[in-house]
Amino acid sequence: MLFLQGGASTQFAMVPMNLLPAGKKAGYVLTGSWADKAYKEAKLFGNAYAAASSEADKFTRIPSLSDIVVEPDTAYVHITSNETIGGIQFKEFPTLSGVPLIADMSSDILSRPVDVSKFGLIYAGAQKNLGPSGVTVVIARDELVQESPKSVATMLRYDTHAGNDSLYNTPPVYSVYMMNLVLQWLRDQGGLAAIEQRNAEKTDLIYGAIDRSGGFYRGVAQPDSRSRMNITFRLASEELEKRFAKESEQQGFVGLKGHRSVGGLRASTYNAVTYEACKALAEFMDDFRQRNG
């Protein structure tokens, strides 16, 4: 367990710098904006290839696990467990033979139980479900972080931090402290099984408003890939979407505009978002549809 700085964006570089030696390849499963950023960063440091992609479907789904092709001499395969912009999420994870699976779990870590033994390394920025921004958690197998290439800058080597208990330099102490409080809160809620159940109940309210709207709301993600953290949807026109965003803000809902790169609308339902807030949003969506349908 490492507590680092720089967010997932720094991990996009640290992973290939530490784990992609000369003569090896890295496979990236392309599922949207964040996976693409990780892939492009890896290509700066070595031979990276697309092991699977849902780009042909405009990243509205997670590729089938059977579509993942691992080429010879692959050092690791990288996935992004949840795409915040497109609103799609892995429901199950690939099992790879002899190749470490690396995962960016920044936006859905601790939202559900995960079999950590399937992974070689997991990294996550804290600012969605773990705590405030400033700390990034890395969970890694010992053999992957015990000896980094000597050519890598000291602060960007995993073994630097693993060998110093994440205290090589002054860590983001306040963010780590706040994360400990969040972990205690998660434990007191009943742990990850209880959190997963609550997240399902929360998001079912909003997906229900979409599905019963008769096409007034159109979900962006394909149903079997729908995220429990980020619900993306569209209306018939951008004008109607702007009206929805304006009226929802007047009712106290903040941040429902979709990411600027794709537009539309997006409701983020991270662990801290309450069931009552999701219920209120679903009721607002029903009311807006009745008034504008």
Secondary structure, 3 states (H helix, E strand, C coil): CEEECCHHHHHHHHHHHHHCCCCCEEEEEECCHHHHHHHHHHHCCCEEEEEEECHHHCCCCCCCHHHCCCCCCEEEEEEECEECCCCEECCCCCCCCCCCEEEECCCCCCCCCCCHHHCCEEEEECCCCCCCCCCEEEEECHHHHCCCCCCCCHHHCHHHHHCCCCCCCCCCHHHHHHHHHHHHHHHHCCHHHHHHHHHHHHHHHHHHHHHCCCCCCEECCCHHHECCCEEEEECCCHHHHHHHHHHHHHCCCCCCECCCCCCCEEEECCCCCCHHHHHHHHHHHHHHHHHHC
